[in-house]
Amino acid sequence: MEKNEPTKRPEEAAAAKDRCFGATNFPLRPLLEEIPALAECGADYLELTLDVPQVLPQMVLQQKQEINAALKQWHLDLPVAHMPVFVWTADFYENIRRASVDNILEALEGAARLDVEGIVLHPSYLLGATALAKERGERLAMKSLEEIITRATEVELAVYLENMFPRTNYLVEAEDFVPVLEAFPQLQLTLDVGHAHIGTRQNRAFAFLERWADRIGHVHLSDNTGKEDQHLPLGVGAVPLEAILRELKRTGYSGRFTVEVFSPDRDYLKLSLQKARILWTRV
């Protein structure tokens, strides 16, 4: 075995035959450093976060050959990319909304050139003035989403829209998604169990599974105490992960799980990936 080649995981063959447990890069770090780090933690795949400052689409495409070589060396798949997070696709200032949509479209085009299967997308945030005139903000959010989905369909990328948390004022509860999912029948959901736990006594994941099980195509796993999106290691917070996974399996879910644990000490990501595999096998 080469010195820099990742070791094989004995639990992988039994518990992750479909290579369905992945992790996301931290965009403040160079991607070529993140790939071996995530592989050594035991990730089967990379959910590529295309975002500022170190992983802009143009930067990734300039390094495409080196990135593909690193993914091959470290046995990491690249099935999905996460679109930019800190953008304002429902802003009342049209130049800001337009620039935000264009940044997502640029990332989408980059993802397509990297041959991913789909993209993960945060809904628009209704903050500031858009929170005060929410109906108008929602119309702008739908306008932006339509443009993004249209382009994704043209380049044959699935779109997985995430559920958010109360502070964002948009697409938080399962019922909030009715007009969106009715308007876009090709749209799928990313069920973020951490987001679903914020500001509620009952994790919203159960309501999403009851209402939208057939539209959930991707899952994000992390833990928190219910107050904010802390991205804690699995089992450290209060998210009822085992119960959620049991219900998810009951619905017949067979997709991927991205473990979003951003602790500076990567051992916690490694442990969380191991825990996710064990729980999914056990439930």
C-alpha positions as a Markdown table, in Angstrom:
| # | Residue | x | y | z |
|---|---|---|---|---|
| 1 | Met | 0.0 | 0.0 | 0.0 |
| 2 | Glu | 1.3 | 3.5 | -0.9 |
| 3 | Lys | 2.1 | 5.7 | 2.1 |
| 4 | Asn | -0.5 | 8.2 | 1.2 |
| 5 | Glu | -3.3 | 5.8 | 0.3 |
| 6 | Pro | -6.2 | 5.6 | 2.7 |
| 7 | Thr | -6.7 | 2.5 | 4.7 |
| 8 | Lys | -9.8 | 0.3 | 4.0 |
| 9 | Arg | -12.6 | 0.5 | 6.5 |
| 10 | Pro | -13.8 | -3.0 | 7.7 |
| 11 | Glu | -17.3 | -1.7 | 8.2 |
| 12 | Glu | -17.6 | -0.2 | 4.8 |
| 13 | Ala | -18.5 | -3.3 | 2.9 |
| 14 | Ala | -21.2 | -4.4 | 5.3 |
| 15 | Ala | -22.8 | -1.0 | 6.2 |
| 16 | Ala | -22.1 | 1.2 | 3.2 |
| 17 | Lys | -22.2 | -0.9 | 0.1 |
| 18 | Asp | -23.6 | 1.9 | -1.9 |
| 19 | Arg | -20.9 | 4.4 | -0.7 |
| 20 | Cys | -23.7 | 6.6 | 0.7 |
| 21 | Phe | -22.0 | 8.4 | 3.6 |
| 22 | Gly | -20.1 | 11.5 | 2.7 |
| 23 | Ala | -18.8 | 14.8 | 4.0 |
| 24 | Thr | -18.5 | 18.4 | 2.8 |
| 25 | Asn | -15.4 | 20.5 | 2.4 |
| 26 | Phe | -14.9 | 23.6 | 4.4 |
| 27 | Pro | -14.5 | 26.4 | 1.8 |
| 28 | Leu | -12.1 | 28.4 | 4.0 |
| 29 | Arg | -9.6 | 25.7 | 3.3 |
| 30 | Pro | -8.0 | 24.7 | -0.1 |
| 31 | Leu | -10.0 | 21.9 | -1.7 |
| 32 | Leu | -6.9 | 19.9 | -2.5 |
| 33 | Glu | -6.1 | 19.8 | 1.2 |
| 34 | Glu | -9.7 | 18.9 | 2.1 |
| 35 | Ile | -9.9 | 15.8 | -0.2 |
| 36 | Pro | -7.3 | 13.7 | 1.7 |
| 37 | Ala | -8.5 | 15.0 | 5.1 |
| 38 | Leu | -12.1 | 13.9 | 4.4 |
| 39 | Ala | -11.1 | 10.6 | 3.0 |
| 40 | Glu | -9.0 | 9.8 | 6.0 |
| 41 | Cys | -12.1 | 10.5 | 8.1 |
| 42 | Gly | -13.8 | 7.7 | 6.3 |
| 43 | Ala | -16.1 | 9.6 | 3.8 |
| 44 | Asp | -17.3 | 7.7 | 0.8 |
| 45 | Tyr | -17.9 | 10.8 | -1.2 |
| 46 | Leu | -17.4 | 14.6 | -1.2 |
| 47 | Glu | -20.3 | 17.0 | -1.2 |
| 48 | Leu | -18.5 | 19.8 | -3.0 |
| 49 | Thr | -19.2 | 23.2 | -1.4 |
| 50 | Leu | -18.6 | 25.8 | -4.1 |
| 51 | Asp | -18.3 | 28.9 | -2.1 |
| 52 | Val | -16.0 | 31.8 | -1.0 |
| 53 | Pro | -13.2 | 32.2 | -0.4 |
| 54 | Gln | -11.2 | 29.1 | -1.4 |
| 55 | Val | -13.6 | 27.0 | -3.5 |
| 56 | Leu | -15.0 | 29.4 | -6.1 |
| 57 | Pro | -16.2 | 27.6 | -9.3 |
| 58 | Gln | -13.5 | 29.2 | -11.4 |
| 59 | Met | -10.8 | 28.1 | -9.0 |
| 60 | Val | -12.1 | 24.6 | -9.0 |
| 61 | Leu | -12.3 | 24.4 | -12.7 |
| 62 | Gln | -8.7 | 25.6 | -13.1 |
| 63 | Gln | -7.7 | 22.7 | -10.9 |
| 64 | Lys | -10.1 | 20.2 | -12.4 |
| 65 | Gln | -7.4 | 17.7 | -13.5 |
| 66 | Glu | -5.6 | 17.8 | -10.1 |
| 67 | Ile | -8.9 | 17.5 | -8.2 |
| 68 | Asn | -10.0 | 14.5 | -10.3 |
| 69 | Ala | -6.7 | 12.9 | -9.7 |
| 70 | Ala | -6.9 | 13.5 | -5.9 |
| 71 | Leu | -10.5 | 12.1 | -5.8 |
| 72 | Lys | -9.3 | 9.0 | -7.6 |
| 73 | Gln | -6.3 | 8.5 | -5.4 |
| 74 | Trp | -8.4 | 8.9 | -2.2 |
| 75 | His | -11.3 | 6.8 | -3.5 |
| 76 | Leu | -13.8 | 9.7 | -3.1 |
| 77 | Asp | -16.9 | 9.9 | -5.3 |
| 78 | Leu | -18.2 | 13.3 | -6.3 |
| 79 | Pro | -22.0 | 13.0 | -6.7 |
| 80 | Val | -23.3 | 16.3 | -5.5 |
| 81 | Ala | -22.3 | 20.0 | -5.1 |
| 82 | His | -23.6 | 22.5 | -2.6 |
| 83 | Met | -24.4 | 25.9 | -4.1 |
| 84 | Pro | -23.2 | 29.2 | -2.5 |
| 85 | Val | -24.8 | 29.9 | 0.9 |
| 86 | Phe | -24.2 | 33.6 | 1.6 |
| 87 | Val | -26.2 | 35.0 | -1.3 |
| 88 | Trp | -29.5 | 37.0 | -1.3 |
| 89 | Thr | -31.8 | 35.6 | -4.0 |
| 90 | Ala | -34.9 | 37.4 | -2.7 |
| 91 | Asp | -33.4 | 40.8 | -2.1 |
| 92 | Phe | -35.5 | 43.8 | -3.0 |
| 93 | Tyr | -32.5 | 45.5 | -4.6 |
| 94 | Glu | -32.6 | 43.9 | -8.0 |
| 95 | Asn | -28.8 | 44.3 | -8.6 |
| 96 | Ile | -28.2 | 42.3 | -5.4 |
| 97 | Arg | -30.8 | 39.6 | -6.3 |
| 98 | Arg | -29.4 | 39.4 | -9.8 |
| 99 | Ala | -25.8 | 39.1 | -8.7 |
| 100 | Ser | -26.8 | 36.4 | -6.2 |
| 101 | Val | -28.7 | 34.3 | -8.8 |
| 102 | Asp | -25.7 | 34.7 | -11.2 |
| 103 | Asn | -23.3 | 33.5 | -8.5 |
| 104 | Ile | -25.5 | 30.4 | -8.0 |
| 105 | Leu | -25.7 | 29.8 | -11.8 |
| 106 | Glu | -22.0 | 30.1 | -12.1 |
| 107 | Ala | -21.6 | 27.4 | -9.4 |
| 108 | Leu | -24.2 | 25.3 | -11.1 |
| 109 | Glu | -22.4 | 25.5 | -14.4 |
| 110 | Gly | -19.2 | 24.5 | -12.7 |
| 111 | Ala | -20.9 | 21.6 | -11.0 |
| 112 | Ala | -22.2 | 20.4 | -14.4 |
| 113 | Arg | -18.6 | 20.5 | -15.8 |
| 114 | Leu | -17.5 | 18.3 | -12.9 |
| 115 | Asp | -20.1 | 15.7 | -13.8 |
| 116 | Val | -22.0 | 15.7 | -10.5 |
| 117 | Glu | -25.5 | 14.3 | -10.4 |
| 118 | Gly | -27.2 | 17.1 | -8.5 |
| 119 | Ile | -26.9 | 20.3 | -6.5 |
| 120 | Val | -27.9 | 21.2 | -3.0 |
| 121 | Leu | -29.5 | 24.6 | -2.7 |
| 122 | His | -30.5 | 26.7 | 0.3 |
| 123 | Pro | -33.8 | 28.6 | -0.1 |
| 124 | Ser | -33.8 | 32.3 | -0.2 |
| 125 | Tyr | -33.5 | 34.1 | 3.2 |
| 126 | Leu | -36.3 | 36.5 | 4.0 |
| 127 | Leu | -34.4 | 39.0 | 6.3 |
| 128 | Gly | -34.5 | 42.7 | 6.8 |
| 129 | Ala | -37.0 | 44.4 | 4.4 |
| 130 | Thr | -38.1 | 41.1 | 2.9 |
| 131 | Ala | -39.2 | 39.9 | 6.3 |
| 132 | Leu | -41.4 | 43.0 | 6.6 |
| 133 | Ala | -42.9 | 42.4 | 3.2 |
| 134 | Lys | -42.8 | 38.7 | 3.1 |
| 135 | Glu | -45.3 | 38.0 | 0.3 |
| 136 | Arg | -43.2 | 40.1 | -2.1 |
| 137 | Gly | -40.0 | 38.4 | -0.9 |
| 138 | Glu | -41.6 | 35.0 | -1.5 |
| 139 | Arg | -42.4 | 36.0 | -5.1 |
| 140 | Leu | -38.8 | 37.0 | -5.7 |
| 141 | Ala | -37.6 | 33.8 | -4.1 |
| 142 | Met | -39.8 | 31.8 | -6.4 |
| 143 | Lys | -38.6 | 33.8 | -9.4 |
| 144 | Ser | -35.0 | 33.1 | -8.6 |
| 145 | Leu | -35.7 | 29.4 | -7.9 |
| 146 | Glu | -37.5 | 29.0 | -11.2 |
| 147 | Glu | -34.4 | 30.4 | -13.1 |
| 148 | Ile | -32.1 | 28.1 | -11.2 |
| 149 | Ile | -34.2 | 25.0 | -11.6 |
| 150 | Thr | -34.7 | 25.7 | -15.3 |
| 151 | Arg | -31.0 | 25.9 | -15.9 |
| 152 | Ala | -30.3 | 22.8 | -13.8 |
| 153 | Thr | -32.8 | 20.9 | -15.8 |
| 154 | Glu | -31.2 | 22.0 | -19.1 |
| 155 | Val | -27.8 | 20.6 | -17.9 |
| 156 | Glu | -29.4 | 17.5 | -16.4 |
| 157 | Leu | -28.7 | 18.2 | -12.7 |
| 158 | Ala | -31.1 | 17.3 | -10.0 |
| 159 | Val | -31.9 | 20.1 | -7.5 |
| 160 | Tyr | -32.2 | 19.2 | -3.8 |
| 161 | Leu | -33.7 | 22.2 | -1.9 |
| 162 | Glu | -33.0 | 22.3 | 1.9 |
| 163 | Asn | -35.4 | 22.9 | 4.7 |
| 164 | Met | -34.3 | 25.8 | 6.8 |
| 165 | Phe | -34.8 | 27.1 | 10.4 |
| 166 | Pro | -37.0 | 29.9 | 11.8 |
| 167 | Arg | -34.5 | 32.7 | 11.6 |
| 168 | Thr | -34.5 | 32.6 | 7.8 |
| 169 | Asn | -38.3 | 33.1 | 7.6 |
| 170 | Tyr | -38.8 | 30.8 | 4.6 |
| 171 | Leu | -39.4 | 27.1 | 4.0 |
| 172 | Val | -39.1 | 26.0 | 7.5 |
| 173 | Glu | -42.1 | 23.8 | 8.2 |
| 174 | Ala | -43.1 | 20.8 | 6.0 |
| 175 | Glu | -46.3 | 22.6 | 4.9 |
| 176 | Asp | -44.3 | 25.7 | 3.8 |
| 177 | Phe | -43.0 | 23.6 | 0.8 |
| 178 | Val | -46.5 | 22.9 | -0.6 |
| 179 | Pro | -46.5 | 25.8 | -3.2 |
| 180 | Val | -42.9 | 25.2 | -4.1 |
| 181 | Leu | -43.0 | 21.5 | -4.7 |
| 182 | Glu | -46.3 | 21.8 | -6.5 |
| 183 | Ala | -44.8 | 24.4 | -8.8 |
| 184 | Phe | -41.7 | 22.4 | -9.5 |
| 185 | Pro | -42.5 | 18.7 | -9.8 |
| 186 | Gln | -38.9 | 17.8 | -10.7 |
| 187 | Leu | -37.6 | 19.5 | -7.5 |
| 188 | Gln | -36.4 | 17.2 | -4.7 |
| 189 | Leu | -35.6 | 17.9 | -1.0 |
| 190 | Thr | -32.5 | 17.8 | 1.1 |
| 191 | Leu | -33.7 | 16.9 | 4.6 |
| 192 | Asp | -31.4 | 18.6 | 7.0 |
| 193 | Val | -32.1 | 17.0 | 10.4 |
| 194 | Gly | -30.1 | 19.7 | 12.2 |
| 195 | His | -32.1 | 22.5 | 10.7 |
| 196 | Ala | -35.3 | 20.6 | 11.5 |
| 197 | His | -34.4 | 20.7 | 15.2 |
| 198 | Ile | -33.9 | 24.4 | 15.7 |
| 199 | Gly | -36.5 | 26.4 | 17.6 |
| 200 | Thr | -39.0 | 23.5 | 18.1 |
| 201 | Arg | -39.8 | 20.8 | 20.7 |
| 202 | Gln | -40.5 | 18.2 | 18.1 |
| 203 | Asn | -37.9 | 17.7 | 15.4 |
| 204 | Arg | -39.6 | 18.7 | 12.1 |
| 205 | Ala | -37.9 | 15.8 | 10.3 |
| 206 | Phe | -40.8 | 13.6 | 11.2 |
| 207 | Ala | -43.3 | 16.0 | 9.6 |
| 208 | Phe | -41.2 | 16.1 | 6.5 |
| 209 | Leu | -41.1 | 12.3 | 6.3 |
| 210 | Glu | -44.8 | 12.1 | 6.8 |
| 211 | Arg | -45.6 | 14.7 | 4.2 |
| 212 | Trp | -42.8 | 14.5 | 1.6 |
| 213 | Ala | -41.1 | 11.1 | 1.9 |
| 214 | Asp | -41.3 | 10.6 | -1.9 |
| 215 | Arg | -39.6 | 13.9 | -2.6 |
| 216 | Ile | -36.6 | 13.5 | -0.2 |
| 217 | Gly | -33.5 | 12.8 | -2.4 |
| 218 | His | -30.7 | 13.7 | -0.1 |
| 219 | Val | -30.0 | 14.0 | 3.7 |
| 220 | His | -27.8 | 16.2 | 5.8 |
| 221 | Leu | -26.8 | 14.9 | 9.3 |
| 222 | Ser | -25.5 | 17.0 | 12.2 |
| 223 | Asp | -26.4 | 17.6 | 15.8 |
| 224 | Asn | -27.3 | 20.7 | 17.8 |
| 225 | Thr | -29.0 | 21.8 | 21.1 |
| 226 | Gly | -32.0 | 23.2 | 19.4 |
| 227 | Lys | -31.0 | 26.9 | 19.6 |
| 228 | Glu | -28.8 | 27.3 | 16.5 |
| 229 | Asp | -27.2 | 25.5 | 13.6 |
| 230 | Gln | -24.1 | 24.3 | 15.5 |
| 231 | His | -23.0 | 21.4 | 13.3 |
| 232 | Leu | -22.0 | 19.3 | 16.4 |
| 233 | Pro | -20.8 | 15.8 | 16.2 |
| 234 | Leu | -23.6 | 13.2 | 16.1 |
| 235 | Gly | -24.8 | 12.3 | 19.6 |
| 236 | Val | -23.4 | 15.4 | 21.3 |
| 237 | Gly | -26.6 | 17.5 | 21.0 |
| 238 | Ala | -30.3 | 16.7 | 21.2 |
| 239 | Val | -31.3 | 15.7 | 17.7 |
| 240 | Pro | -33.2 | 12.3 | 17.9 |
| 241 | Leu | -31.0 | 10.9 | 15.2 |
| 242 | Glu | -31.8 | 7.2 | 15.7 |
| 243 | Ala | -35.5 | 7.8 | 15.7 |
| 244 | Ile | -35.3 | 9.9 | 12.5 |
| 245 | Leu | -33.2 | 7.3 | 10.7 |
| 246 | Arg | -35.6 | 4.6 | 11.7 |
| 247 | Glu | -38.5 | 6.5 | 10.2 |
| 248 | Leu | -36.4 | 7.4 | 7.2 |
| 249 | Lys | -35.6 | 3.8 | 6.5 |
| 250 | Arg | -39.3 | 2.8 | 7.0 |
| 251 | Thr | -40.1 | 5.2 | 4.1 |
| 252 | Gly | -37.8 | 3.3 | 1.8 |
| 253 | Tyr | -35.1 | 6.0 | 1.6 |
| 254 | Ser | -32.0 | 4.7 | -0.3 |
| 255 | Gly | -30.1 | 7.9 | -1.0 |
| 256 | Arg | -27.0 | 9.5 | 0.4 |
| 257 | Phe | -26.1 | 11.1 | 3.8 |
| 258 | Thr | -23.8 | 14.0 | 4.1 |
| 259 | Val | -22.4 | 14.4 | 7.6 |
| 260 | Glu | -22.0 | 18.1 | 8.3 |
| 261 | Val | -19.7 | 18.2 | 11.3 |
| 262 | Phe | -17.4 | 21.2 | 11.2 |
| 263 | Ser | -15.3 | 20.7 | 14.4 |
| 264 | Pro | -11.7 | 21.9 | 14.1 |
| 265 | Asp | -10.6 | 18.5 | 15.3 |
| 266 | Arg | -11.5 | 16.2 | 12.4 |
| 267 | Asp | -11.6 | 13.1 | 14.7 |
| 268 | Tyr | -15.2 | 14.2 | 15.5 |
| 269 | Leu | -16.2 | 14.0 | 11.8 |
| 270 | Lys | -14.6 | 10.5 | 11.7 |
| 271 | Leu | -16.5 | 9.4 | 14.7 |
| 272 | Ser | -19.8 | 10.9 | 13.3 |
| 273 | Leu | -19.4 | 9.1 | 10.0 |
| 274 | Gln | -18.8 | 5.8 | 11.9 |
| 275 | Lys | -21.9 | 6.5 | 14.1 |
| 276 | Ala | -24.1 | 7.3 | 11.1 |
| 277 | Arg | -23.2 | 4.0 | 9.4 |
| 278 | Ile | -23.8 | 2.0 | 12.6 |
| 279 | Leu | -27.1 | 3.7 | 13.2 |
| 280 | Trp | -28.3 | 3.2 | 9.7 |
| 281 | Thr | -27.4 | -0.5 | 9.8 |
| 282 | Arg | -29.1 | -0.9 | 13.2 |
| 283 | Val | -32.4 | 0.8 | 12.8 |
